Amino acid sequence: MSTPPVFYSEDYYQNVVREFGYDTFDLRRFDFSVAGIERDELNLRYLCHHSADRFVTTDIRRRIITTGFGMSGPPHMASASQIMKMVRLQQGGEACQIVLGDMDAYNGRTRSYGFTRELAERFRTFATRLGFDDARGVLRDQATSTDVLTTMYLLGRYTEDADFDAAEEDNHPYYASRGLVDETMTFRRRLSLALMAADFVSLGQSHDAVLVLLGVDEHKYVRFAQQVKERFDEDIPLRGDFLLSAIYTRMNLGFHGHPKSSKSIPGSGITVESDADEIRRLVTSDHTREPALSPVFQLMYQMTYTSYEELMIIHQSCREGSRRWDTEKGRFVDFLVHVKELWP
């Protein structure tokens, strides 16, 4: 029997908050700005933060924001929205890094080496076409970042078996039941997670504050890296006294009843390989009048589709099921088709 998915509802968010102590939209709203994005807009486009208030008080020359993507398949629009967020943060003056997780997918998703390397190059082109400036920021893969691989090996001495099990995604049983990942925390999956932690820790060697931008379903990965670096002693040639903080996004509900849009779950989202007719069909068939449950409105506010003020108007039109909502969905189809055409 297939394992039922964990849906990323408001109840799920609240449970995460209670268990791990994050600040959320419903409990303690963002009361600061980041890269010129004011708090009300932050509270719409993001779910919660972990010590991001401390990050923004660090000297801007000594801090950096990072995110990454597993090279398991061509991106869906939720992935594109993460790149767009990084572009806006970079344009607001923040130092930014995007990691192309070729080795992550090679081990964690058992994709072939050639596939992940080719996909990383296409992702690189896609990110720059969406506006990421790789001359000002860092846009790198994992396979050729040998310094980070060395960091991963150094972390091994301070990592315990229980750390890996505790970092398991909440939806892992669902993915495993569909044959998308190994059922247990196998050695290759441990390597994938350890390398992700090394991505974070490596930045902390040259920066006083690192902010990780991830979906809330990946919040355990940051905690994994925090727990490992807290065990550092004088024997390791790495510093652990940097701030490791995070901002988490809400998860985009997937189409066809899937818990989220995922490159690894066919049919769960609109991808760069979806044709224009399929995009139009999916967008226009969203008739919900509850914006929080609308995959389309969720994509609108996750992507840099329009301004915060316009999104508030669209939010109301969705609730009303008005003609404006239908018109806006038609415009959004054109926007998504344009984004998909940027994929090389």
N, C-alpha and C positions, 0 to 999 in steps of 0.2 A: 504494500500500500504506500502511495506517495505521501511524504511528510507535508502537512499543510504549512504555508508560508507564515512568517511574522509580518503583519502589515504595519507600516510606519504611520500609525494614527497618533492623535494627540495623547491618547492614553499611553502609547509606547514612549513618546517623548517624556511624559511626566515620570514614568517609571525609571527611565535613564537618569533623569535629573535627581530623583530621590536616591538612587543607588550610588551615583557617582559625583553628585554635587556641582553640576553645571548650572550656569545662569541661562534662563530661557525667556522666550517671548512672553510666556504667561506668568512667570514668577518674577524675575528681575530683568527688566528690559535693558538693552544696551543703553548706557547713559554717557557714551562718548562717541566720537567720530573716528573713522579710519580712512586715510587717504582722501579726505574731503567728502566722504559719504556720511551724512548726518544720521543720528541715532534712529529716527523713525524709519528711514529707508533700510538701515541695517537690520532692524527688527522684522522687516518684511522679507528681505532677501536671504537672511540667515536665521537659523534656529537658536543657537546658543554659542557661548564662548567659554573657554577655559583659560583664565589669566590673560586674556587679550588686553584688559585694561592696564596691566603691567607692561605688556609689549609696547603699547603706544607711548609710554612714558620713557622708554629707552631711546637713547640718541639714535636718530634716524640713520646715521652713518654706520651704526653697529647692530642693525637689525635686518631681518630678511623674512619674506613670506614664501612658503613652498607648497606645492601640490604635486600630484603625480597620477599617472594613468597606466594601468596594466595593459600590455600589448596583446590582449587576448582576442581582439576582433576590431573591425572598424567602429568608430565612435558613434554613439547615439547622441541625441540632442541634449540630454542632461550632461554628457561629457563636454559637449561644445559650450554649455553654459558655464562650466567650471573654468574653461579657458577664457571665456569672456570676462568672468569675474577677475581673473588674474590680470587681464589686459587693463581693466579699469583701475585696479589697485596699483599697477605699474604706472599708469598715466597720472595717478594721484601722487606720485613721488616715491612709492615704496620700492625697495629692491625685491625682485621676485625670481623664483626658480620654478621651472616645470621639469619633472623627471619623467622620462619615457621608460616605463617599466618592462623592458624586453626580457631581462632575466627573471623578473617576477612572474611573467606569463609562461616563460620556458619551464620553470619549476612548478609554480603554484597552479597553473592551468594546463600544464603538459603540452604546450604548443611547441612546434618545431623551432629550432634556432633560426633557420632561414626565414620562417614566417614572421617571427617577432622582430628580427632586424629590419626586414623590408617594411613592416608596419610602422616601426619607429621612425623611419625616414619620411613616410607619408604623414604621420602625425606631426613631425617637425614642420613640414611645409604647411599643413593645415593650421597649426598654431600661429605661424607668422602671417598667414593670409587673414586670420581673424584679428590680427593687430598686435600680437606679442612681439616686442622688440628684443631679439636675441643678441643685439649688440649692447643693450643696456642691462639685460637680465641674463639668466642662465637657462638654457634649453638643452638638456643633455640626456643621453641614454644611460643605462647601467653597465652594459657590457664593456664599454671603453673607459669607464670611471674606476680605474684600478685603485685609486686612493680610497674610495668608498668600500671597495671589496676588502682592502686591508683593514679598514675600520670594523667591518662586519666580523672579521676573524678575531680582532682584539676584543670585541664585545662578547664573544663566546664564553670567555672565562667568567663573566659576570651574569650569565644568563642561566636560569634554572628551568628544568623540564616543565614545572607547573606554570611558568610564565606563558608558554606557548598555548597550553590548554585554556588559560584564562583569557587569552586574546582572541578566541574563536568568535567569529561573527554570529550574531543572534540568528541569522537565517542560514547558517551553515547546514543544518540537517535538511533544509529544503533544497539547497543547491546539490548536496551530496545525493539526495534521493533522485535527482534528475541527471546524475552522472556528470555534473559540471566540475566537481572537485573531488579529491580523495576523501573518503568517508572519515578517516582518522587523521590526526596531526602527524603525517608522515615526514620523513627526513627532508624530502624535497619541499614540502610546504613550510617546514621550519626554516629552511634556507631562504625561502621567499620572504617570510616575515622578518627574519633577522636582517636581511638586506634593506628592507624598508626602514627598520630602526636605524640602521647605519646611515641611510640617506639623511635622517633628521640629525643624528649626532655629529656627522661630518660638518654640517653647517655651523654647529655650535663651537667648532674649533676656531672659526674666524669671525664669529658674531656673538654678541652678548645676549641676543634674544632671537629666537626662531619661532615663527608662527606657522602652524600647519593648517591648510585649508582642505577639509575633507567632508564627506557626507557623514551624518551622525551615526550611521551603521558601522563606521570605521573608527569610532571613538576609542575602542580598546587598543588600537595600534599605538596611539600616542601614549597611553598609560603604560604599555609594554616598554616603550623606549624610556619613559621617565623612571620606571622601576629599575631598569638595568643601569642607567647612568647614576642613580642614587647609590649603587654599590661600588662605584669606582673607588680605588685607593691609590696609594703612591706607586704601585707597580705598573699601572697602565699609563702609556704616554698620551693620554687624551684628557681634556678638561671636561668636567661634568657640572661646572658651576654656572652654566648658561641657563637662561629661561627657555623652557620648552612650553609653548602655549598653543592654543588652537581656536579656530572658528569653524563651527560645523553648520552645514546646510541641511535643510529639510530634504527628505528623499522624495523624488518625483514618483508618484504612483505610476505603475506600469499600465499599459493597455492590456486588454484581454484577461483581466483579473490577476495579473502578476503583481507582486508586492512592490516592485520598483522597476524603473528602466535600467536594463543591464545589457552590456555588450555580450554577456555570456548566456542570456536567456532569449532565444529567438522569439520574436513577436511581442516582446515586452515594451518596446519603445520605437520611436521614429529614429532611424539611423541615417547616416550619410548615403547609404545605398538604397534607401526607400525611394520609390519613384514618386513623381509629383501627384499622381492620382491616388496612391495609397496614403500619402500625407494628407491630401484633402479629405479623403474618406474618414480617416481617423480623427482629424481635427473637427470636422463639421458634425460628426456623430456624437460628440460630447455634449449632451443636453442637460447635464447636472446643473442645479441652481444653487449648489453649495460650493463656493470657490475652493474651500479647503480639500474637497474631494474631486476637483476637476483636474485631470492630467494636463489639460490645455492651459488653464490659468496658472497652474504650478510652473509650467515651462515658461510662460510669459514673464513671471516675476523672477525666475531663476536666470533667464537670459537678459542681455541688455537690449531688449526689444523696444522699450519705451521708458519714459521718465516715471519716477515714483508717483508724481501727481496724476499722470495719465492712468497708471495702474490702479489707483484708488477709484477712478471713474469706471474703469473696466470691471473692477471688483463688484461694484454696485450693479452694473448692467448684467453681470453674470447672475447675481442673486435674483434680479428681476426677470431674467430670461427675455430681455428686451431686444428690439431690432439692432440696437448698437452692439450687443454681444455677438449676434450673427455676423454683422459687418466686420467686427474686430477679428473674429475667427478667420474670415476670408483674407484679411490683411496679414494675419499671422501665418497663414499657409504660404503666402508669397515670401514672407521673411524666412521661413524654414527652407523653402526651396532654394533661396539665395544662399543660405548657409551651406546646404548640402552640396551646392555646385562649387564651393571652395575646396572640397575634398579632392586631392590630386588622383 
